[in-house]
Amino acid sequence: MAVAISHSGSGALDLFLSGSGPTLLTICGSGDINIYVEQDCTGLVTLNLQGTGEVTIYVPMGQEPPQIIGDGEYTLVYYNPEDEIDGADKDES
């Protein structure tokens, strides 16, 4: 799957990744984006960071981080999947 994402608004855009297929996300724009890699996300994830916004990538401990290409700014955060992530407003309904 290949997806282009552009976010230039205020506030952060939250994206949750899961599944087993390869994924290419091209991210552009000036808005901040949080990417949550779910524990069941076993496919190769590549992030092409082209924007000027801050991208924060949350990866379960023990799991490989996404491949990062492009020249955008990012922060990689490892988390314990048993703990809740601060700021993640995931709707389970």
PyMOL Python script that loads the backbone (N, CA, C, O; Angstrom):
from pymol import cmd

cmd.read_pdbstr("""\
ATOM      1  N   MET A   1       0.850  -1.159   0.000  1.00  0.00           N
ATOM      2  CA  MET A   1       0.000   0.000   0.000  1.00  0.00           C
ATOM      3  C   MET A   1       0.901   1.229   0.000  1.00  0.00           C
ATOM      4  O   MET A   1       1.883   1.280   0.741  1.00  0.00           O
ATOM      5  N   ALA A   2       0.575   2.210  -0.821  1.00  0.00           N
ATOM      6  CA  ALA A   2       1.295   3.480  -0.852  1.00  0.00           C
ATOM      7  C   ALA A   2       0.285   4.602  -0.632  1.00  0.00           C
ATOM      8  O   ALA A   2      -0.741   4.670  -1.308  1.00  0.00           O
ATOM      9  N   VAL A   3       0.589   5.480   0.325  1.00  0.00           N
ATOM     10  CA  VAL A   3      -0.335   6.556   0.689  1.00  0.00           C
ATOM     11  C   VAL A   3       0.448   7.855   0.818  1.00  0.00           C
ATOM     12  O   VAL A   3       1.527   7.879   1.408  1.00  0.00           O
ATOM     13  N   ALA A   4      -0.097   8.934   0.266  1.00  0.00           N
ATOM     14  CA  ALA A   4       0.480  10.266   0.450  1.00  0.00           C
ATOM     15  C   ALA A   4      -0.380  11.009   1.466  1.00  0.00           C
ATOM     16  O   ALA A   4      -1.607  11.030   1.362  1.00  0.00           O
ATOM     17  N   ILE A   5       0.277  11.617   2.446  1.00  0.00           N
ATOM     18  CA  ILE A   5      -0.422  12.317   3.524  1.00  0.00           C
ATOM     19  C   ILE A   5       0.104  13.746   3.590  1.00  0.00           C
ATOM     20  O   ILE A   5       1.313  13.969   3.641  1.00  0.00           O
ATOM     21  N   SER A   6      -0.801  14.700   3.587  1.00  0.00           N
ATOM     22  CA  SER A   6      -0.421  16.096   3.739  1.00  0.00           C
ATOM     23  C   SER A   6      -1.240  16.683   4.876  1.00  0.00           C
ATOM     24  O   SER A   6      -2.468  16.594   4.883  1.00  0.00           O
ATOM     25  N   HIS A   7      -0.547  17.286   5.840  1.00  0.00           N
ATOM     26  CA  HIS A   7      -1.232  17.896   6.987  1.00  0.00           C
ATOM     27  C   HIS A   7      -0.568  19.234   7.273  1.00  0.00           C
ATOM     28  O   HIS A   7       0.606  19.291   7.638  1.00  0.00           O
ATOM     29  N   SER A   8      -1.315  20.290   7.107  1.00  0.00           N
ATOM     30  CA  SER A   8      -0.773  21.626   7.342  1.00  0.00           C
ATOM     31  C   SER A   8      -1.566  22.392   8.385  1.00  0.00           C
ATOM     32  O   SER A   8      -1.340  23.587   8.576  1.00  0.00           O
ATOM     33  N   GLY A   9      -2.483  21.731   9.058  1.00  0.00           N
ATOM     34  CA  GLY A   9      -3.322  22.388  10.049  1.00  0.00           C
ATOM     35  C   GLY A   9      -2.655  22.482  11.406  1.00  0.00           C
ATOM     36  O   GLY A   9      -1.554  21.972  11.617  1.00  0.00           O
ATOM     37  N   SER A  10      -3.344  23.145  12.320  1.00  0.00           N
ATOM     38  CA  SER A  10      -2.855  23.197  13.695  1.00  0.00           C
ATOM     39  C   SER A  10      -3.257  21.903  14.389  1.00  0.00           C
ATOM     40  O   SER A  10      -4.175  21.214  13.945  1.00  0.00           O
ATOM     41  N   GLY A  11      -2.588  21.583  15.450  1.00  0.00           N
ATOM     42  CA  GLY A  11      -2.846  20.318  16.131  1.00  0.00           C
ATOM     43  C   GLY A  11      -2.138  19.188  15.409  1.00  0.00           C
ATOM     44  O   GLY A  11      -1.595  19.375  14.320  1.00  0.00           O
ATOM     45  N   ALA A  12      -2.148  18.024  16.019  1.00  0.00           N
ATOM     46  CA  ALA A  12      -1.445  16.872  15.450  1.00  0.00           C
ATOM     47  C   ALA A  12      -2.435  15.902  14.817  1.00  0.00           C
ATOM     48  O   ALA A  12      -3.548  15.724  15.312  1.00  0.00           O
ATOM     49  N   LEU A  13      -2.023  15.284  13.728  1.00  0.00           N
ATOM     50  CA  LEU A  13      -2.788  14.239  13.066  1.00  0.00           C
ATOM     51  C   LEU A  13      -2.267  12.902  13.576  1.00  0.00           C
ATOM     52  O   LEU A  13      -1.065  12.647  13.508  1.00  0.00           O
ATOM     53  N   ASP A  14      -3.154  12.035  14.089  1.00  0.00           N
ATOM     54  CA  ASP A  14      -2.768  10.720  14.608  1.00  0.00           C
ATOM     55  C   ASP A  14      -3.073   9.651  13.566  1.00  0.00           C
ATOM     56  O   ASP A  14      -4.189   9.578  13.051  1.00  0.00           O
ATOM     57  N   LEU A  15      -2.071   8.817  13.257  1.00  0.00           N
ATOM     58  CA  LEU A  15      -2.236   7.697  12.331  1.00  0.00           C
ATOM     59  C   LEU A  15      -1.867   6.411  13.051  1.00  0.00           C
ATOM     60  O   LEU A  15      -0.852   6.359  13.745  1.00  0.00           O
ATOM     61  N   PHE A  16      -2.681   5.371  12.892  1.00  0.00           N
ATOM     62  CA  PHE A  16      -2.431   4.077  13.517  1.00  0.00           C
ATOM     63  C   PHE A  16      -2.193   3.052  12.419  1.00  0.00           C
ATOM     64  O   PHE A  16      -3.039   2.873  11.543  1.00  0.00           O
ATOM     65  N   LEU A  17      -1.036   2.369  12.458  1.00  0.00           N
ATOM     66  CA  LEU A  17      -0.679   1.391  11.438  1.00  0.00           C
ATOM     67  C   LEU A  17      -0.775  -0.021  11.992  1.00  0.00           C
ATOM     68  O   LEU A  17      -0.269  -0.304  13.078  1.00  0.00           O
ATOM     69  N   SER A  18      -1.426  -0.911  11.243  1.00  0.00           N
ATOM     70  CA  SER A  18      -1.483  -2.322  11.616  1.00  0.00           C
ATOM     71  C   SER A  18      -1.572  -3.141  10.338  1.00  0.00           C
ATOM     72  O   SER A  18      -1.807  -2.596   9.260  1.00  0.00           O
ATOM     73  N   GLY A  19      -1.384  -4.447  10.458  1.00  0.00           N
ATOM     74  CA  GLY A  19      -1.490  -5.328   9.304  1.00  0.00           C
ATOM     75  C   GLY A  19      -0.146  -5.889   8.889  1.00  0.00           C
ATOM     76  O   GLY A  19       0.883  -5.586   9.492  1.00  0.00           O
ATOM     77  N   SER A  20      -0.169  -6.718   7.843  1.00  0.00           N
ATOM     78  CA  SER A  20       1.039  -7.448   7.473  1.00  0.00           C
ATOM     79  C   SER A  20       1.610  -7.063   6.114  1.00  0.00           C
ATOM     80  O   SER A  20       2.685  -7.543   5.755  1.00  0.00           O
ATOM     81  N   GLY A  21       0.942  -6.228   5.360  1.00  0.00           N
ATOM     82  CA  GLY A  21       1.452  -5.871   4.040  1.00  0.00           C
ATOM     83  C   GLY A  21       2.464  -4.749   4.103  1.00  0.00           C
ATOM     84  O   GLY A  21       2.486  -3.987   5.069  1.00  0.00           O
ATOM     85  N   PRO A  22       3.312  -4.635   3.075  1.00  0.00           N
ATOM     86  CA  PRO A  22       4.267  -3.517   3.036  1.00  0.00           C
ATOM     87  C   PRO A  22       3.525  -2.191   2.864  1.00  0.00           C
ATOM     88  O   PRO A  22       2.515  -2.125   2.163  1.00  0.00           O
ATOM     89  N   THR A  23       4.029  -1.146   3.503  1.00  0.00           N
ATOM     90  CA  THR A  23       3.379   0.164   3.485  1.00  0.00           C
ATOM     91  C   THR A  23       4.411   1.244   3.213  1.00  0.00           C
ATOM     92  O   THR A  23       5.475   1.264   3.832  1.00  0.00           O
ATOM     93  N   LEU A  24       4.098   2.142   2.290  1.00  0.00           N
ATOM     94  CA  LEU A  24       4.910   3.325   2.035  1.00  0.00           C
ATOM     95  C   LEU A  24       4.040   4.541   2.305  1.00  0.00           C
ATOM     96  O   LEU A  24       3.022   4.742   1.642  1.00  0.00           O
ATOM     97  N   LEU A  25       4.440   5.350   3.276  1.00  0.00           N
ATOM     98  CA  LEU A  25       3.732   6.595   3.581  1.00  0.00           C
ATOM     99  C   LEU A  25       4.628   7.761   3.194  1.00  0.00           C
ATOM    100  O   LEU A  25       5.743   7.885   3.701  1.00  0.00           O
ATOM    101  N   THR A  26       4.150   8.611   2.302  1.00  0.00           N
ATOM    102  CA  THR A  26       4.850   9.843   1.962  1.00  0.00           C
ATOM    103  C   THR A  26       4.151  10.960   2.712  1.00  0.00           C
ATOM    104  O   THR A  26       2.954  11.188   2.534  1.00  0.00           O
ATOM    105  N   ILE A  27       4.906  11.656   3.553  1.00  0.00           N
ATOM    106  CA  ILE A  27       4.327  12.651   4.455  1.00  0.00           C
ATOM    107  C   ILE A  27       4.876  14.024   4.097  1.00  0.00           C
ATOM    108  O   ILE A  27       6.088  14.232   4.057  1.00  0.00           O
ATOM    109  N   CYS A  28       3.961  14.961   3.835  1.00  0.00           N
ATOM    110  CA  CYS A  28       4.376  16.324   3.534  1.00  0.00           C
ATOM    111  C   CYS A  28       3.446  17.296   4.252  1.00  0.00           C
ATOM    112  O   CYS A  28       2.431  16.896   4.822  1.00  0.00           O
ATOM    113  N   GLY A  29       3.801  18.560   4.216  1.00  0.00           N
ATOM    114  CA  GLY A  29       3.020  19.575   4.907  1.00  0.00           C
ATOM    115  C   GLY A  29       3.763  20.087   6.126  1.00  0.00           C
ATOM    116  O   GLY A  29       4.837  19.596   6.474  1.00  0.00           O
ATOM    117  N   SER A  30       3.172  21.083   6.768  1.00  0.00           N
ATOM    118  CA  SER A  30       3.826  21.719   7.911  1.00  0.00           C
ATOM    119  C   SER A  30       3.220  21.319   9.251  1.00  0.00           C
ATOM    120  O   SER A  30       3.708  21.752  10.295  1.00  0.00           O
ATOM    121  N   GLY A  31       2.173  20.507   9.247  1.00  0.00           N
ATOM    122  CA  GLY A  31       1.534  20.091  10.498  1.00  0.00           C
ATOM    123  C   GLY A  31       2.252  18.922  11.150  1.00  0.00           C
ATOM    124  O   GLY A  31       2.963  18.168  10.486  1.00  0.00           O
ATOM    125  N   ASP A  32       2.062  18.778  12.448  1.00  0.00           N
ATOM    126  CA  ASP A  32       2.672  17.681  13.203  1.00  0.00           C
ATOM    127  C   ASP A  32       1.851  16.409  13.037  1.00  0.00           C
ATOM    128  O   ASP A  32       0.622  16.452  12.988  1.00  0.00           O
ATOM    129  N   ILE A  33       2.550  15.266  12.952  1.00  0.00           N
ATOM    130  CA  ILE A  33       1.896  13.975  12.755  1.00  0.00           C
ATOM    131  C   ILE A  33       2.461  12.971  13.748  1.00  0.00           C
ATOM    132  O   ILE A  33       3.677  12.871  13.915  1.00  0.00           O
ATOM    133  N   ASN A  34       1.572  12.223  14.410  1.00  0.00           N
ATOM    134  CA  ASN A  34       1.950  11.110  15.287  1.00  0.00           C
ATOM    135  C   ASN A  34       1.607   9.818  14.566  1.00  0.00           C
ATOM    136  O   ASN A  34       0.472   9.631  14.125  1.00  0.00           O
ATOM    137  N   ILE A  35       2.587   8.919  14.442  1.00  0.00           N
ATOM    138  CA  ILE A  35       2.362   7.630  13.795  1.00  0.00           C
ATOM    139  C   ILE A  35       2.541   6.552  14.849  1.00  0.00           C
ATOM    140  O   ILE A  35       3.614   6.420  15.437  1.00  0.00           O
ATOM    141  N   TYR A  36       1.492   5.785  15.085  1.00  0.00           N
ATOM    142  CA  TYR A  36       1.509   4.711  16.072  1.00  0.00           C
ATOM    143  C   TYR A  36       1.586   3.382  15.332  1.00  0.00           C
ATOM    144  O   TYR A  36       0.633   2.991  14.657  1.00  0.00           O
ATOM    145  N   VAL A  37       2.713   2.685  15.454  1.00  0.00           N
ATOM    146  CA  VAL A  37       2.875   1.369  14.851  1.00  0.00           C
ATOM    147  C   VAL A  37       2.313   0.366  15.849  1.00  0.00           C
ATOM    148  O   VAL A  37       2.855   0.196  16.941  1.00  0.00           O
ATOM    149  N   GLU A  38       1.227  -0.295  15.470  1.00  0.00           N
ATOM    150  CA  GLU A  38       0.586  -1.256  16.366  1.00  0.00           C
ATOM    151  C   GLU A  38       1.447  -2.518  16.487  1.00  0.00           C
ATOM    152  O   GLU A  38       2.281  -2.789  15.623  1.00  0.00           O
ATOM    153  N   GLN A  39       1.244  -3.273  17.543  1.00  0.00           N
ATOM    154  CA  GLN A  39       2.014  -4.484  17.786  1.00  0.00           C
ATOM    155  C   GLN A  39       1.793  -5.516  16.679  1.00  0.00           C
ATOM    156  O   GLN A  39       2.693  -6.305  16.391  1.00  0.00           O
ATOM    157  N   ASP A  40       0.607  -5.524  16.051  1.00  0.00           N
ATOM    158  CA  ASP A  40       0.327  -6.492  14.988  1.00  0.00           C
ATOM    159  C   ASP A  40       0.755  -6.000  13.605  1.00  0.00           C
ATOM    160  O   ASP A  40       0.431  -6.632  12.599  1.00  0.00           O
ATOM    161  N   CYS A  41       1.471  -4.894  13.545  1.00  0.00           N
ATOM    162  CA  CYS A  41       1.967  -4.365  12.276  1.00  0.00           C
ATOM    163  C   CYS A  41       3.275  -5.080  11.951  1.00  0.00           C
ATOM    164  O   CYS A  41       4.339  -4.695  12.436  1.00  0.00           O
ATOM    165  N   THR A  42       3.190  -6.118  11.130  1.00  0.00           N
ATOM    166  CA  THR A  42       4.359  -6.961  10.856  1.00  0.00           C
ATOM    167  C   THR A  42       4.941  -6.736   9.471  1.00  0.00           C
ATOM    168  O   THR A  42       5.986  -7.303   9.151  1.00  0.00           O
ATOM    169  N   GLY A  43       4.298  -5.929   8.643  1.00  0.00           N
ATOM    170  CA  GLY A  43       4.816  -5.655   7.306  1.00  0.00           C
ATOM    171  C   GLY A  43       5.896  -4.587   7.339  1.00  0.00           C
ATOM    172  O   GLY A  43       6.024  -3.845   8.312  1.00  0.00           O
ATOM    173  N   LEU A  44       6.673  -4.519   6.262  1.00  0.00           N
ATOM    174  CA  LEU A  44       7.698  -3.494   6.131  1.00  0.00           C
ATOM    175  C   LEU A  44       7.026  -2.130   5.999  1.00  0.00           C
ATOM    176  O   LEU A  44       6.169  -1.938   5.135  1.00  0.00           O
ATOM    177  N   VAL A  45       7.414  -1.184   6.854  1.00  0.00           N
ATOM    178  CA  VAL A  45       6.867   0.175   6.809  1.00  0.00           C
ATOM    179  C   VAL A  45       8.001   1.121   6.428  1.00  0.00           C
ATOM    180  O   VAL A  45       9.052   1.141   7.068  1.00  0.00           O
ATOM    181  N   THR A  46       7.772   1.901   5.379  1.00  0.00           N
ATOM    182  CA  THR A  46       8.735   2.910   4.947  1.00  0.00           C
ATOM    183  C   THR A  46       8.056   4.269   5.021  1.00  0.00           C
ATOM    184  O   THR A  46       6.952   4.451   4.508  1.00  0.00           O
ATOM    185  N   LEU A  47       8.725   5.220   5.663  1.00  0.00           N
ATOM    186  CA  LEU A  47       8.206   6.580   5.786  1.00  0.00           C
ATOM    187  C   LEU A  47       9.092   7.513   4.973  1.00  0.00           C
ATOM    188  O   LEU A  47      10.295   7.609   5.215  1.00  0.00           O
ATOM    189  N   ASN A  48       8.493   8.198   4.011  1.00  0.00           N
ATOM    190  CA  ASN A  48       9.192   9.190   3.200  1.00  0.00           C
ATOM    191  C   ASN A  48       8.802  10.556   3.753  1.00  0.00           C
ATOM    192  O   ASN A  48       7.722  11.065   3.453  1.00  0.00           O
ATOM    193  N   LEU A  49       9.671  11.145   4.554  1.00  0.00           N
ATOM    194  CA  LEU A  49       9.361  12.389   5.263  1.00  0.00           C
ATOM    195  C   LEU A  49       9.821  13.585   4.439  1.00  0.00           C
ATOM    196  O   LEU A  49      11.021  13.824   4.296  1.00  0.00           O
ATOM    197  N   GLN A  50       8.864  14.337   3.897  1.00  0.00           N
ATOM    198  CA  GLN A  50       9.160  15.470   3.025  1.00  0.00           C
ATOM    199  C   GLN A  50       8.703  16.807   3.598  1.00  0.00           C
ATOM    200  O   GLN A  50       9.080  17.856   3.074  1.00  0.00           O
ATOM    201  N   GLY A  51       7.914  16.796   4.640  1.00  0.00           N
ATOM    202  CA  GLY A  51       7.336  18.029   5.168  1.00  0.00           C
ATOM    203  C   GLY A  51       8.240  18.736   6.158  1.00  0.00           C
ATOM    204  O   GLY A  51       9.350  18.292   6.451  1.00  0.00           O
ATOM    205  N   THR A  52       7.729  19.856   6.667  1.00  0.00           N
ATOM    206  CA  THR A  52       8.459  20.629   7.669  1.00  0.00           C
ATOM    207  C   THR A  52       7.896  20.440   9.071  1.00  0.00           C
ATOM    208  O   THR A  52       8.462  20.958  10.034  1.00  0.00           O
ATOM    209  N   GLY A  53       6.792  19.707   9.205  1.00  0.00           N
ATOM    210  CA  GLY A  53       6.220  19.430  10.525  1.00  0.00           C
ATOM    211  C   GLY A  53       7.002  18.340  11.239  1.00  0.00           C
ATOM    212  O   GLY A  53       7.734  17.576  10.610  1.00  0.00           O
ATOM    213  N   GLU A  54       6.846  18.273  12.549  1.00  0.00           N
ATOM    214  CA  GLU A  54       7.499  17.233  13.360  1.00  0.00           C
ATOM    215  C   GLU A  54       6.690  15.946  13.273  1.00  0.00           C
ATOM    216  O   GLU A  54       5.479  15.954  13.497  1.00  0.00           O
ATOM    217  N   VAL A  55       7.356  14.841  12.949  1.00  0.00           N
ATOM    218  CA  VAL A  55       6.723  13.527  12.900  1.00  0.00           C
ATOM    219  C   VAL A  55       7.237  12.724  14.090  1.00  0.00           C
ATOM    220  O   VAL A  55       8.446  12.565  14.255  1.00  0.00           O
ATOM    221  N   THR A  56       6.326  12.217  14.921  1.00  0.00           N
ATOM    222  CA  THR A  56       6.691  11.368  16.052  1.00  0.00           C
ATOM    223  C   THR A  56       6.196   9.966  15.752  1.00  0.00           C
ATOM    224  O   THR A  56       5.017   9.761  15.463  1.00  0.00           O
ATOM    225  N   ILE A  57       7.112   8.996  15.825  1.00  0.00           N
ATOM    226  CA  ILE A  57       6.802   7.610  15.478  1.00  0.00           C
ATOM    227  C   ILE A  57       6.893   6.774  16.741  1.00  0.00           C
ATOM    228  O   ILE A  57       7.943   6.719  17.381  1.00  0.00           O
ATOM    229  N   TYR A  58       5.788   6.118  17.106  1.00  0.00           N
ATOM    230  CA  TYR A  58       5.721   5.270  18.290  1.00  0.00           C
ATOM    231  C   TYR A  58       5.797   3.811  17.846  1.00  0.00           C
ATOM    232  O   TYR A  58       4.971   3.351  17.056  1.00  0.00           O
ATOM    233  N   VAL A  59       6.805   3.080  18.365  1.00  0.00           N
ATOM    234  CA  VAL A  59       7.056   1.696  17.967  1.00  0.00           C
ATOM    235  C   VAL A  59       7.064   0.821  19.219  1.00  0.00           C
ATOM    236  O   VAL A  59       7.682   1.191  20.218  1.00  0.00           O
ATOM    237  N   PRO A  60       6.386  -0.344  19.189  1.00  0.00           N
ATOM    238  CA  PRO A  60       6.434  -1.247  20.344  1.00  0.00           C
ATOM    239  C   PRO A  60       7.870  -1.713  20.612  1.00  0.00           C
ATOM    240  O   PRO A  60       8.622  -1.993  19.679  1.00  0.00           O
ATOM    241  N   MET A  61       8.239  -1.793  21.888  1.00  0.00           N
ATOM    242  CA  MET A  61       9.566  -2.297  22.248  1.00  0.00           C
ATOM    243  C   MET A  61       9.767  -3.682  21.650  1.00  0.00           C
ATOM    244  O   MET A  61       8.860  -4.514  21.679  1.00  0.00           O
ATOM    245  N   GLY A  62      10.961  -3.930  21.106  1.00  0.00           N
ATOM    246  CA  GLY A  62      11.282  -5.220  20.523  1.00  0.00           C
ATOM    247  C   GLY A  62      10.915  -5.343  19.061  1.00  0.00           C
ATOM    248  O   GLY A  62      11.234  -6.350  18.428  1.00  0.00           O
ATOM    249  N   GLN A  63      10.256  -4.348  18.513  1.00  0.00           N
ATOM    250  CA  GLN A  63       9.850  -4.381  17.107  1.00  0.00           C
ATOM    251  C   GLN A  63      10.769  -3.467  16.290  1.00  0.00           C
ATOM    252  O   GLN A  63      11.220  -2.432  16.779  1.00  0.00           O
ATOM    253  N   GLU A  64      11.039  -3.859  15.050  1.00  0.00           N
ATOM    254  CA  GLU A  64      11.874  -3.046  14.171  1.00  0.00           C
ATOM    255  C   GLU A  64      11.174  -1.722  13.858  1.00  0.00           C
ATOM    256  O   GLU A  64       9.970  -1.701  13.603  1.00  0.00           O
ATOM    257  N   PRO A  65      11.925  -0.621  13.878  1.00  0.00           N
ATOM    258  CA  PRO A  65      11.315   0.661  13.510  1.00  0.00           C
ATOM    259  C   PRO A  65      11.107   0.737  11.997  1.00  0.00           C
ATOM    260  O   PRO A  65      11.706  -0.037  11.250  1.00  0.00           O
ATOM    261  N   PRO A  66      10.269   1.659  11.545  1.00  0.00           N
ATOM    262  CA  PRO A  66      10.092   1.842  10.101  1.00  0.00           C
ATOM    263  C   PRO A  66      11.391   2.320   9.454  1.00  0.00           C
ATOM    264  O   PRO A  66      12.248   2.907  10.115  1.00  0.00           O
ATOM    265  N   GLN A  67      11.523   2.061   8.164  1.00  0.00           N
ATOM    266  CA  GLN A  67      12.618   2.648   7.401  1.00  0.00           C
ATOM    267  C   GLN A  67      12.269   4.108   7.164  1.00  0.00           C
ATOM    268  O   GLN A  67      11.134   4.426   6.810  1.00  0.00           O
ATOM    269  N   ILE A  68      13.234   4.998   7.357  1.00  0.00           N
ATOM    270  CA  ILE A  68      13.001   6.426   7.197  1.00  0.00           C
ATOM    271  C   ILE A  68      13.813   6.916   6.001  1.00  0.00           C
ATOM    272  O   ILE A  68      15.028   6.725   5.941  1.00  0.00           O
ATOM    273  N   ILE A  69      13.123   7.551   5.049  1.00  0.00           N
ATOM    274  CA  ILE A  69      13.803   8.209   3.945  1.00  0.00           C
ATOM    275  C   ILE A  69      13.287   9.639   3.878  1.00  0.00           C
ATOM    276  O   ILE A  69      12.288   9.966   4.518  1.00  0.00           O
ATOM    277  N   GLY A  70      13.944  10.479   3.124  1.00  0.00           N
ATOM    278  CA  GLY A  70      13.547  11.880   3.055  1.00  0.00           C
ATOM    279  C   GLY A  70      14.299  12.686   4.094  1.00  0.00           C
ATOM    280  O   GLY A  70      15.103  12.147   4.854  1.00  0.00           O
ATOM    281  N   ASP A  71      14.034  13.975   4.120  1.00  0.00           N
ATOM    282  CA  ASP A  71      14.802  14.859   5.002  1.00  0.00           C
ATOM    283  C   ASP A  71      13.954  15.556   6.058  1.00  0.00           C
ATOM    284  O   ASP A  71      14.386  16.558   6.628  1.00  0.00           O
ATOM    285  N   GLY A  72      12.763  15.049   6.326  1.00  0.00           N
ATOM    286  CA  GLY A  72      11.910  15.640   7.354  1.00  0.00           C
ATOM    287  C   GLY A  72      12.384  15.305   8.760  1.00  0.00           C
ATOM    288  O   GLY A  72      13.122  14.342   8.969  1.00  0.00           O
ATOM    289  N   GLU A  73      11.945  16.118   9.725  1.00  0.00           N
ATOM    290  CA  GLU A  73      12.298  15.890  11.128  1.00  0.00           C
ATOM    291  C   GLU A  73      11.414  14.807  11.726  1.00  0.00           C
ATOM    292  O   GLU A  73      10.219  14.735  11.437  1.00  0.00           O
ATOM    293  N   TYR A  74      12.014  13.962  12.568  1.00  0.00           N
ATOM    294  CA  TYR A  74      11.220  12.935  13.241  1.00  0.00           C
ATOM    295  C   TYR A  74      11.830  12.589  14.587  1.00  0.00           C
ATOM    296  O   TYR A  74      13.014  12.815  14.840  1.00  0.00           O
ATOM    297  N   THR A  75      10.980  12.032  15.444  1.00  0.00           N
ATOM    298  CA  THR A  75      11.383  11.510  16.743  1.00  0.00           C
ATOM    299  C   THR A  75      10.867  10.089  16.827  1.00  0.00           C
ATOM    300  O   THR A  75       9.704   9.831  16.514  1.00  0.00           O
ATOM    301  N   LEU A  76      11.716   9.166  17.246  1.00  0.00           N
ATOM    302  CA  LEU A  76      11.340   7.764  17.383  1.00  0.00           C
ATOM    303  C   LEU A  76      11.187   7.451  18.865  1.00  0.00           C
ATOM    304  O   LEU A  76      12.114   7.663  19.646  1.00  0.00           O
ATOM    305  N   VAL A  77      10.004   6.939  19.259  1.00  0.00           N
ATOM    306  CA  VAL A  77       9.705   6.625  20.656  1.00  0.00           C
ATOM    307  C   VAL A  77       9.329   5.151  20.750  1.00  0.00           C
ATOM    308  O   VAL A  77       8.396   4.702  20.084  1.00  0.00           O
ATOM    309  N   TYR A  78      10.055   4.397  21.575  1.00  0.00           N
ATOM    310  CA  TYR A  78       9.681   3.003  21.828  1.00  0.00           C
ATOM    311  C   TYR A  78       8.769   2.965  23.044  1.00  0.00           C
ATOM    312  O   TYR A  78       9.010   3.658  24.032  1.00  0.00           O
ATOM    313  N   TYR A  79       7.715   2.147  22.967  1.00  0.00           N
ATOM    314  CA  TYR A  79       6.768   2.062  24.073  1.00  0.00           C
ATOM    315  C   TYR A  79       6.469   0.609  24.408  1.00  0.00           C
ATOM    316  O   TYR A  79       6.639  -0.286  23.580  1.00  0.00           O
ATOM    317  N   ASN A  80       6.020   0.395  25.638  1.00  0.00           N
ATOM    318  CA  ASN A  80       5.577  -0.919  26.088  1.00  0.00           C
ATOM    319  C   ASN A  80       4.129  -1.083  25.638  1.00  0.00           C
ATOM    320  O   ASN A  80       3.272  -0.302  26.051  1.00  0.00           O
ATOM    321  N   PRO A  81       3.832  -2.091  24.794  1.00  0.00           N
ATOM    322  CA  PRO A  81       2.463  -2.252  24.287  1.00  0.00           C
ATOM    323  C   PRO A  81       1.420  -2.480  25.382  1.00  0.00           C
ATOM    324  O   PRO A  81       0.227  -2.287  25.149  1.00  0.00           O
ATOM    325  N   GLU A  82       1.858  -2.884  26.563  1.00  0.00           N
ATOM    326  CA  GLU A  82       0.928  -3.096  27.674  1.00  0.00           C
ATOM    327  C   GLU A  82       0.502  -1.780  28.318  1.00  0.00           C
ATOM    328  O   GLU A  82      -0.520  -1.728  29.002  1.00  0.00           O
ATOM    329  N   ASP A  83       1.276  -0.720  28.105  1.00  0.00           N
ATOM    330  CA  ASP A  83       0.970   0.585  28.686  1.00  0.00           C
ATOM    331  C   ASP A  83       0.217   1.437  27.679  1.00  0.00           C
ATOM    332  O   ASP A  83       0.367   1.264  26.469  1.00  0.00           O
ATOM    333  N   GLU A  84      -0.598   2.365  28.188  1.00  0.00           N
ATOM    334  CA  GLU A  84      -1.281   3.315  27.334  1.00  0.00           C
ATOM    335  C   GLU A  84      -0.292   4.389  26.920  1.00  0.00           C
ATOM    336  O   GLU A  84       0.574   4.783  27.701  1.00  0.00           O
ATOM    337  N   ILE A  85      -0.423   4.859  25.692  1.00  0.00           N
ATOM    338  CA  ILE A  85       0.450   5.928  25.213  1.00  0.00           C
ATOM    339  C   ILE A  85      -0.219   7.256  25.522  1.00  0.00           C
ATOM    340  O   ILE A  85      -1.381   7.468  25.175  1.00  0.00           O
ATOM    341  N   ASP A  86       0.521   8.157  26.183  1.00  0.00           N
ATOM    342  CA  ASP A  86      -0.023   9.482  26.476  1.00  0.00           C
ATOM    343  C   ASP A  86      -0.329  10.206  25.176  1.00  0.00           C
ATOM    344  O   ASP A  86       0.499  10.242  24.265  1.00  0.00           O
ATOM    345  N   GLY A  87      -1.515  10.780  25.095  1.00  0.00           N
ATOM    346  CA  GLY A  87      -1.890  11.574  23.943  1.00  0.00           C
ATOM    347  C   GLY A  87      -2.577  10.797  22.840  1.00  0.00           C
ATOM    348  O   GLY A  87      -3.112  11.404  21.911  1.00  0.00           O
ATOM    349  N   ALA A  88      -2.582   9.478  22.908  1.00  0.00           N
ATOM    350  CA  ALA A  88      -3.213   8.688  21.845  1.00  0.00           C
ATOM    351  C   ALA A  88      -4.704   8.582  22.114  1.00  0.00           C
ATOM    352  O   ALA A  88      -5.123   7.988  23.108  1.00  0.00           O
ATOM    353  N   ASP A  89      -5.489   9.150  21.243  1.00  0.00           N
ATOM    354  CA  ASP A  89      -6.947   9.111  21.379  1.00  0.00           C
ATOM    355  C   ASP A  89      -7.516   8.133  20.364  1.00  0.00           C
ATOM    356  O   ASP A  89      -8.192   8.543  19.420  1.00  0.00           O
ATOM    357  N   LYS A  90      -7.252   6.857  20.543  1.00  0.00           N
ATOM    358  CA  LYS A  90      -7.729   5.849  19.603  1.00  0.00           C
ATOM    359  C   LYS A  90      -9.141   5.442  19.974  1.00  0.00           C
ATOM    360  O   LYS A  90      -9.419   5.100  21.123  1.00  0.00           O
ATOM    361  N   ASP A  91     -10.027   5.482  18.995  1.00  0.00           N
ATOM    362  CA  ASP A  91     -11.415   5.090  19.190  1.00  0.00           C
ATOM    363  C   ASP A  91     -11.542   3.600  18.926  1.00  0.00           C
ATOM    364  O   ASP A  91     -11.333   3.158  17.796  1.00  0.00           O
ATOM    365  N   GLU A  92     -11.875   2.826  19.930  1.00  0.00           N
ATOM    366  CA  GLU A  92     -11.982   1.371  19.818  1.00  0.00           C
ATOM    367  C   GLU A  92     -13.371   0.914  19.392  1.00  0.00           C
ATOM    368  O   GLU A  92     -13.621  -0.290  19.336  1.00  0.00           O
ATOM    369  N   SER A  93     -14.289   1.841  19.087  1.00  0.00           N
ATOM    370  CA  SER A  93     -15.652   1.437  18.719  1.00  0.00           C
ATOM    371  C   SER A  93     -15.752   1.011  17.273  1.00  0.00           C
ATOM    372  O   SER A  93     -16.832   0.643  16.811  1.00  0.00           O
TER     373      SER A  93
END
""", "prot")
cmd.dss("prot")
cmd.show_as("cartoon", "prot")
cmd.util.cbc("prot")
cmd.orient("prot")
